[in-house]
Amino acid sequence: METLMNILREIDDSIDYEKEQALIDDRLLDSFGVITLVAELEEAFDIEIEASEMIPENFNSAGAIYKMVCRLQEN
């Protein structure tokens, strides 16, 4: 989780990722931020995030992102 938080803070350190639950729905992360995040996650966690995973439910909070990463690492 620490690696994920570091990646998120590099993208935008003005967001309170520990509390925020609507990163996508409230447009706190824009499309460039999401693309950057996906690339960083794939590299840091050695996973591949398919287009089918690119849904708000997987990216609205740090917890949701972490859950997706853990699930993808199991595959």
Jmol script that loads the backbone (N, CA, C; Angstrom):
load data "model"
ATOM      1  N   MET A   1       0.824  -1.196   0.000  1.00  0.00           N
ATOM      2  CA  MET A   1       0.000   0.000   0.000  1.00  0.00           C
ATOM      3  C   MET A   1       0.868   1.261   0.000  1.00  0.00           C
ATOM      4  N   GLU A   2       2.023   1.177   0.647  1.00  0.00           N
ATOM      5  CA  GLU A   2       2.911   2.343   0.702  1.00  0.00           C
ATOM      6  C   GLU A   2       3.396   2.737  -0.692  1.00  0.00           C
ATOM      7  N   THR A   3       3.734   1.744  -1.505  1.00  0.00           N
ATOM      8  CA  THR A   3       4.167   2.015  -2.880  1.00  0.00           C
ATOM      9  C   THR A   3       3.052   2.701  -3.652  1.00  0.00           C
ATOM     10  N   LEU A   4       1.833   2.205  -3.502  1.00  0.00           N
ATOM     11  CA  LEU A   4       0.683   2.811  -4.168  1.00  0.00           C
ATOM     12  C   LEU A   4       0.508   4.258  -3.735  1.00  0.00           C
ATOM     13  N   MET A   5       0.580   4.519  -2.442  1.00  0.00           N
ATOM     14  CA  MET A   5       0.404   5.888  -1.936  1.00  0.00           C
ATOM     15  C   MET A   5       1.488   6.804  -2.484  1.00  0.00           C
ATOM     16  N   ASN A   6       2.710   6.321  -2.586  1.00  0.00           N
ATOM     17  CA  ASN A   6       3.789   7.132  -3.150  1.00  0.00           C
ATOM     18  C   ASN A   6       3.514   7.475  -4.608  1.00  0.00           C
ATOM     19  N   ILE A   7       3.023   6.506  -5.375  1.00  0.00           N
ATOM     20  CA  ILE A   7       2.691   6.746  -6.777  1.00  0.00           C
ATOM     21  C   ILE A   7       1.586   7.796  -6.876  1.00  0.00           C
ATOM     22  N   LEU A   8       0.547   7.636  -6.068  1.00  0.00           N
ATOM     23  CA  LEU A   8      -0.569   8.595  -6.108  1.00  0.00           C
ATOM     24  C   LEU A   8      -0.103   9.996  -5.748  1.00  0.00           C
ATOM     25  N   ARG A   9       0.730  10.114  -4.736  1.00  0.00           N
ATOM     26  CA  ARG A   9       1.222  11.442  -4.320  1.00  0.00           C
ATOM     27  C   ARG A   9       2.092  12.081  -5.386  1.00  0.00           C
ATOM     28  N   GLU A  10       2.828  11.256  -6.150  1.00  0.00           N
ATOM     29  CA  GLU A  10       3.634  11.804  -7.249  1.00  0.00           C
ATOM     30  C   GLU A  10       2.741  12.392  -8.337  1.00  0.00           C
ATOM     31  N   ILE A  11       1.586  11.791  -8.563  1.00  0.00           N
ATOM     32  CA  ILE A  11       0.659  12.268  -9.596  1.00  0.00           C
ATOM     33  C   ILE A  11      -0.007  13.565  -9.150  1.00  0.00           C
ATOM     34  N   ASP A  12      -0.483  13.615  -7.899  1.00  0.00           N
ATOM     35  CA  ASP A  12      -1.114  14.834  -7.370  1.00  0.00           C
ATOM     36  C   ASP A  12      -1.057  14.787  -5.853  1.00  0.00           C
ATOM     37  N   ASP A  13      -0.176  15.584  -5.272  1.00  0.00           N
ATOM     38  CA  ASP A  13      -0.006  15.548  -3.817  1.00  0.00           C
ATOM     39  C   ASP A  13      -0.994  16.434  -3.070  1.00  0.00           C
ATOM     40  N   SER A  14      -1.945  17.043  -3.762  1.00  0.00           N
ATOM     41  CA  SER A  14      -2.939  17.880  -3.089  1.00  0.00           C
ATOM     42  C   SER A  14      -4.179  17.092  -2.676  1.00  0.00           C
ATOM     43  N   ILE A  15      -4.268  15.835  -3.074  1.00  0.00           N
ATOM     44  CA  ILE A  15      -5.435  14.997  -2.771  1.00  0.00           C
ATOM     45  C   ILE A  15      -5.150  14.157  -1.529  1.00  0.00           C
ATOM     46  N   ASP A  16      -6.146  14.072  -0.630  1.00  0.00           N
ATOM     47  CA  ASP A  16      -6.036  13.221   0.556  1.00  0.00           C
ATOM     48  C   ASP A  16      -6.497  11.817   0.177  1.00  0.00           C
ATOM     49  N   TYR A  17      -5.568  11.021  -0.313  1.00  0.00           N
ATOM     50  CA  TYR A  17      -5.901   9.694  -0.826  1.00  0.00           C
ATOM     51  C   TYR A  17      -6.392   8.736   0.251  1.00  0.00           C
ATOM     52  N   GLU A  18      -6.051   9.001   1.507  1.00  0.00           N
ATOM     53  CA  GLU A  18      -6.489   8.113   2.582  1.00  0.00           C
ATOM     54  C   GLU A  18      -7.975   8.269   2.867  1.00  0.00           C
ATOM     55  N   LYS A  19      -8.551   9.425   2.532  1.00  0.00           N
ATOM     56  CA  LYS A  19      -9.968   9.676   2.811  1.00  0.00           C
ATOM     57  C   LYS A  19     -10.834   9.703   1.562  1.00  0.00           C
ATOM     58  N   GLU A  20     -10.265  10.061   0.438  1.00  0.00           N
ATOM     59  CA  GLU A  20     -11.053  10.273  -0.789  1.00  0.00           C
ATOM     60  C   GLU A  20     -11.637   8.965  -1.315  1.00  0.00           C
ATOM     61  N   GLN A  21     -12.924   8.991  -1.647  1.00  0.00           N
ATOM     62  CA  GLN A  21     -13.623   7.804  -2.133  1.00  0.00           C
ATOM     63  C   GLN A  21     -14.209   7.984  -3.533  1.00  0.00           C
ATOM     64  N   ALA A  22     -13.930   9.133  -4.162  1.00  0.00           N
ATOM     65  CA  ALA A  22     -14.522   9.410  -5.482  1.00  0.00           C
ATOM     66  C   ALA A  22     -13.511  10.099  -6.391  1.00  0.00           C
ATOM     67  N   LEU A  23     -12.326   9.507  -6.504  1.00  0.00           N
ATOM     68  CA  LEU A  23     -11.257  10.110  -7.315  1.00  0.00           C
ATOM     69  C   LEU A  23     -11.689  10.311  -8.762  1.00  0.00           C
ATOM     70  N   ILE A  24     -12.407   9.357  -9.307  1.00  0.00           N
ATOM     71  CA  ILE A  24     -12.861   9.444 -10.691  1.00  0.00           C
ATOM     72  C   ILE A  24     -14.195  10.180 -10.769  1.00  0.00           C
ATOM     73  N   ASP A  25     -15.150   9.758  -9.948  1.00  0.00           N
ATOM     74  CA  ASP A  25     -16.492  10.351  -9.996  1.00  0.00           C
ATOM     75  C   ASP A  25     -16.466  11.856  -9.764  1.00  0.00           C
ATOM     76  N   ASP A  26     -15.597  12.327  -8.887  1.00  0.00           N
ATOM     77  CA  ASP A  26     -15.485  13.771  -8.607  1.00  0.00           C
ATOM     78  C   ASP A  26     -14.438  14.451  -9.483  1.00  0.00           C
ATOM     79  N   ARG A  27     -13.893  13.702 -10.442  1.00  0.00           N
ATOM     80  CA  ARG A  27     -12.904  14.198 -11.408  1.00  0.00           C
ATOM     81  C   ARG A  27     -11.653  14.790 -10.733  1.00  0.00           C
ATOM     82  N   LEU A  28     -11.248  14.164  -9.642  1.00  0.00           N
ATOM     83  CA  LEU A  28     -10.011  14.594  -8.980  1.00  0.00           C
ATOM     84  C   LEU A  28      -8.799  14.098  -9.765  1.00  0.00           C
ATOM     85  N   LEU A  29      -8.932  12.931 -10.385  1.00  0.00           N
ATOM     86  CA  LEU A  29      -7.903  12.431 -11.295  1.00  0.00           C
ATOM     87  C   LEU A  29      -8.436  12.591 -12.713  1.00  0.00           C
ATOM     88  N   ASP A  30      -7.711  13.325 -13.532  1.00  0.00           N
ATOM     89  CA  ASP A  30      -8.134  13.494 -14.923  1.00  0.00           C
ATOM     90  C   ASP A  30      -7.613  12.326 -15.759  1.00  0.00           C
ATOM     91  N   SER A  31      -7.930  12.333 -17.036  1.00  0.00           N
ATOM     92  CA  SER A  31      -7.546  11.212 -17.890  1.00  0.00           C
ATOM     93  C   SER A  31      -6.028  11.033 -17.945  1.00  0.00           C
ATOM     94  N   PHE A  32      -5.290  12.134 -17.981  1.00  0.00           N
ATOM     95  CA  PHE A  32      -3.827  12.027 -17.986  1.00  0.00           C
ATOM     96  C   PHE A  32      -3.340  11.402 -16.684  1.00  0.00           C
ATOM     97  N   GLY A  33      -3.950  11.798 -15.566  1.00  0.00           N
ATOM     98  CA  GLY A  33      -3.580  11.229 -14.270  1.00  0.00           C
ATOM     99  C   GLY A  33      -3.833   9.738 -14.210  1.00  0.00           C
ATOM    100  N   VAL A  34      -4.964   9.313 -14.779  1.00  0.00           N
ATOM    101  CA  VAL A  34      -5.295   7.886 -14.781  1.00  0.00           C
ATOM    102  C   VAL A  34      -4.322   7.111 -15.657  1.00  0.00           C
ATOM    103  N   ILE A  35      -4.007   7.642 -16.829  1.00  0.00           N
ATOM    104  CA  ILE A  35      -3.059   6.973 -17.729  1.00  0.00           C
ATOM    105  C   ILE A  35      -1.690   6.855 -17.056  1.00  0.00           C
ATOM    106  N   THR A  36      -1.263   7.921 -16.420  1.00  0.00           N
ATOM    107  CA  THR A  36       0.011   7.910 -15.695  1.00  0.00           C
ATOM    108  C   THR A  36      -0.036   6.881 -14.569  1.00  0.00           C
ATOM    109  N   LEU A  37      -1.138   6.872 -13.837  1.00  0.00           N
ATOM    110  CA  LEU A  37      -1.302   5.933 -12.725  1.00  0.00           C
ATOM    111  C   LEU A  37      -1.228   4.491 -13.213  1.00  0.00           C
ATOM    112  N   VAL A  38      -1.935   4.185 -14.290  1.00  0.00           N
ATOM    113  CA  VAL A  38      -1.936   2.819 -14.830  1.00  0.00           C
ATOM    114  C   VAL A  38      -0.512   2.399 -15.212  1.00  0.00           C
ATOM    115  N   ALA A  39       0.201   3.273 -15.900  1.00  0.00           N
ATOM    116  CA  ALA A  39       1.570   2.955 -16.309  1.00  0.00           C
ATOM    117  C   ALA A  39       2.465   2.716 -15.091  1.00  0.00           C
ATOM    118  N   GLU A  40       2.337   3.564 -14.088  1.00  0.00           N
ATOM    119  CA  GLU A  40       3.153   3.420 -12.872  1.00  0.00           C
ATOM    120  C   GLU A  40       2.805   2.144 -12.113  1.00  0.00           C
ATOM    121  N   LEU A  41       1.511   1.824 -12.038  1.00  0.00           N
ATOM    122  CA  LEU A  41       1.083   0.604 -11.346  1.00  0.00           C
ATOM    123  C   LEU A  41       1.607  -0.635 -12.056  1.00  0.00           C
ATOM    124  N   GLU A  42       1.504  -0.640 -13.377  1.00  0.00           N
ATOM    125  CA  GLU A  42       1.975  -1.795 -14.138  1.00  0.00           C
ATOM    126  C   GLU A  42       3.464  -2.028 -13.920  1.00  0.00           C
ATOM    127  N   GLU A  43       4.223  -0.950 -13.901  1.00  0.00           N
ATOM    128  CA  GLU A  43       5.670  -1.080 -13.701  1.00  0.00           C
ATOM    129  C   GLU A  43       6.017  -1.468 -12.268  1.00  0.00           C
ATOM    130  N   ALA A  44       5.415  -0.796 -11.312  1.00  0.00           N
ATOM    131  CA  ALA A  44       5.775  -1.020  -9.905  1.00  0.00           C
ATOM    132  C   ALA A  44       5.349  -2.395  -9.401  1.00  0.00           C
ATOM    133  N   PHE A  45       4.197  -2.881  -9.872  1.00  0.00           N
ATOM    134  CA  PHE A  45       3.657  -4.129  -9.347  1.00  0.00           C
ATOM    135  C   PHE A  45       3.744  -5.293 -10.332  1.00  0.00           C
ATOM    136  N   ASP A  46       4.371  -5.059 -11.494  1.00  0.00           N
ATOM    137  CA  ASP A  46       4.546  -6.098 -12.507  1.00  0.00           C
ATOM    138  C   ASP A  46       3.209  -6.758 -12.864  1.00  0.00           C
ATOM    139  N   ILE A  47       2.237  -5.912 -13.209  1.00  0.00           N
ATOM    140  CA  ILE A  47       0.916  -6.378 -13.611  1.00  0.00           C
ATOM    141  C   ILE A  47       0.557  -5.753 -14.947  1.00  0.00           C
ATOM    142  N   GLU A  48      -0.505  -6.268 -15.561  1.00  0.00           N
ATOM    143  CA  GLU A  48      -1.037  -5.671 -16.771  1.00  0.00           C
ATOM    144  C   GLU A  48      -2.497  -5.312 -16.502  1.00  0.00           C
ATOM    145  N   ILE A  49      -2.824  -4.045 -16.664  1.00  0.00           N
ATOM    146  CA  ILE A  49      -4.179  -3.579 -16.421  1.00  0.00           C
ATOM    147  C   ILE A  49      -4.892  -3.486 -17.769  1.00  0.00           C
ATOM    148  N   GLU A  50      -5.807  -4.419 -17.992  1.00  0.00           N
ATOM    149  CA  GLU A  50      -6.557  -4.483 -19.247  1.00  0.00           C
ATOM    150  C   GLU A  50      -7.586  -3.357 -19.300  1.00  0.00           C
ATOM    151  N   ALA A  51      -8.053  -3.057 -20.501  1.00  0.00           N
ATOM    152  CA  ALA A  51      -9.071  -2.022 -20.684  1.00  0.00           C
ATOM    153  C   ALA A  51     -10.322  -2.326 -19.865  1.00  0.00           C
ATOM    154  N   SER A  52     -10.652  -3.595 -19.716  1.00  0.00           N
ATOM    155  CA  SER A  52     -11.849  -3.978 -18.960  1.00  0.00           C
ATOM    156  C   SER A  52     -11.753  -3.618 -17.474  1.00  0.00           C
ATOM    157  N   GLU A  53     -10.539  -3.391 -16.978  1.00  0.00           N
ATOM    158  CA  GLU A  53     -10.335  -2.997 -15.584  1.00  0.00           C
ATOM    159  C   GLU A  53     -10.468  -1.491 -15.387  1.00  0.00           C
ATOM    160  N   MET A  54     -10.507  -0.758 -16.487  1.00  0.00           N
ATOM    161  CA  MET A  54     -10.511   0.708 -16.420  1.00  0.00           C
ATOM    162  C   MET A  54     -11.921   1.233 -16.186  1.00  0.00           C
ATOM    163  N   ILE A  55     -12.448   0.921 -15.012  1.00  0.00           N
ATOM    164  CA  ILE A  55     -13.777   1.374 -14.623  1.00  0.00           C
ATOM    165  C   ILE A  55     -13.654   2.175 -13.327  1.00  0.00           C
ATOM    166  N   PRO A  56     -14.559   3.137 -13.114  1.00  0.00           N
ATOM    167  CA  PRO A  56     -14.457   3.984 -11.919  1.00  0.00           C
ATOM    168  C   PRO A  56     -14.362   3.200 -10.617  1.00  0.00           C
ATOM    169  N   GLU A  57     -15.076   2.089 -10.521  1.00  0.00           N
ATOM    170  CA  GLU A  57     -15.077   1.308  -9.283  1.00  0.00           C
ATOM    171  C   GLU A  57     -13.667   0.862  -8.886  1.00  0.00           C
ATOM    172  N   ASN A  58     -12.791   0.666  -9.854  1.00  0.00           N
ATOM    173  CA  ASN A  58     -11.425   0.224  -9.562  1.00  0.00           C
ATOM    174  C   ASN A  58     -10.477   1.379  -9.255  1.00  0.00           C
ATOM    175  N   PHE A  59     -10.914   2.617  -9.495  1.00  0.00           N
ATOM    176  CA  PHE A  59     -10.000   3.757  -9.363  1.00  0.00           C
ATOM    177  C   PHE A  59     -10.538   4.887  -8.490  1.00  0.00           C
ATOM    178  N   ASN A  60     -11.688   4.712  -7.849  1.00  0.00           N
ATOM    179  CA  ASN A  60     -12.274   5.802  -7.073  1.00  0.00           C
ATOM    180  C   ASN A  60     -11.576   6.054  -5.740  1.00  0.00           C
ATOM    181  N   SER A  61     -10.837   5.082  -5.236  1.00  0.00           N
ATOM    182  CA  SER A  61     -10.145   5.278  -3.951  1.00  0.00           C
ATOM    183  C   SER A  61      -8.847   4.482  -3.952  1.00  0.00           C
ATOM    184  N   ALA A  62      -7.962   4.859  -3.054  1.00  0.00           N
ATOM    185  CA  ALA A  62      -6.703   4.128  -2.916  1.00  0.00           C
ATOM    186  C   ALA A  62      -6.981   2.675  -2.557  1.00  0.00           C
ATOM    187  N   GLY A  63      -7.985   2.445  -1.718  1.00  0.00           N
ATOM    188  CA  GLY A  63      -8.339   1.087  -1.333  1.00  0.00           C
ATOM    189  C   GLY A  63      -8.800   0.254  -2.516  1.00  0.00           C
ATOM    190  N   ALA A  64      -9.618   0.858  -3.372  1.00  0.00           N
ATOM    191  CA  ALA A  64     -10.108   0.151  -4.559  1.00  0.00           C
ATOM    192  C   ALA A  64      -8.962  -0.151  -5.516  1.00  0.00           C
ATOM    193  N   ILE A  65      -8.058   0.794  -5.677  1.00  0.00           N
ATOM    194  CA  ILE A  65      -6.904   0.585  -6.553  1.00  0.00           C
ATOM    195  C   ILE A  65      -6.042  -0.546  -6.005  1.00  0.00           C
ATOM    196  N   TYR A  66      -5.802  -0.524  -4.706  1.00  0.00           N
ATOM    197  CA  TYR A  66      -4.974  -1.551  -4.082  1.00  0.00           C
ATOM    198  C   TYR A  66      -5.613  -2.932  -4.215  1.00  0.00           C
ATOM    199  N   LYS A  67      -6.934  -2.997  -4.039  1.00  0.00           N
ATOM    200  CA  LYS A  67      -7.658  -4.255  -4.176  1.00  0.00           C
ATOM    201  C   LYS A  67      -7.509  -4.805  -5.598  1.00  0.00           C
ATOM    202  N   MET A  68      -7.615  -3.923  -6.599  1.00  0.00           N
ATOM    203  CA  MET A  68      -7.459  -4.334  -7.984  1.00  0.00           C
ATOM    204  C   MET A  68      -6.032  -4.844  -8.222  1.00  0.00           C
ATOM    205  N   VAL A  69      -5.042  -4.123  -7.723  1.00  0.00           N
ATOM    206  CA  VAL A  69      -3.641  -4.524  -7.899  1.00  0.00           C
ATOM    207  C   VAL A  69      -3.403  -5.905  -7.296  1.00  0.00           C
ATOM    208  N   CYS A  70      -3.896  -6.123  -6.092  1.00  0.00           N
ATOM    209  CA  CYS A  70      -3.709  -7.428  -5.427  1.00  0.00           C
ATOM    210  C   CYS A  70      -4.374  -8.537  -6.229  1.00  0.00           C
ATOM    211  N   ARG A  71      -5.567  -8.279  -6.746  1.00  0.00           N
ATOM    212  CA  ARG A  71      -6.282  -9.276  -7.545  1.00  0.00           C
ATOM    213  C   ARG A  71      -5.510  -9.604  -8.817  1.00  0.00           C
ATOM    214  N   LEU A  72      -4.968  -8.568  -9.464  1.00  0.00           N
ATOM    215  CA  LEU A  72      -4.223  -8.786 -10.701  1.00  0.00           C
ATOM    216  C   LEU A  72      -2.893  -9.497 -10.461  1.00  0.00           C
ATOM    217  N   GLN A  73      -2.308  -9.281  -9.299  1.00  0.00           N
ATOM    218  CA  GLN A  73      -1.055  -9.969  -8.974  1.00  0.00           C
ATOM    219  C   GLN A  73      -1.280 -11.457  -8.757  1.00  0.00           C
ATOM    220  N   GLU A  74      -2.486 -11.851  -8.364  1.00  0.00           N
ATOM    221  CA  GLU A  74      -2.791 -13.253  -8.132  1.00  0.00           C
ATOM    222  C   GLU A  74      -2.927 -14.029  -9.437  1.00  0.00           C
ATOM    223  N   ASN A  75      -3.232 -13.325 -10.522  1.00  0.00           N
ATOM    224  CA  ASN A  75      -3.437 -13.997 -11.820  1.00  0.00           C
ATOM    225  C   ASN A  75      -2.136 -14.366 -12.480  1.00  0.00           C
TER     226      ASN A  75
END
end "model"
wireframe off; spacefill off
backbone 0.3
color backbone group
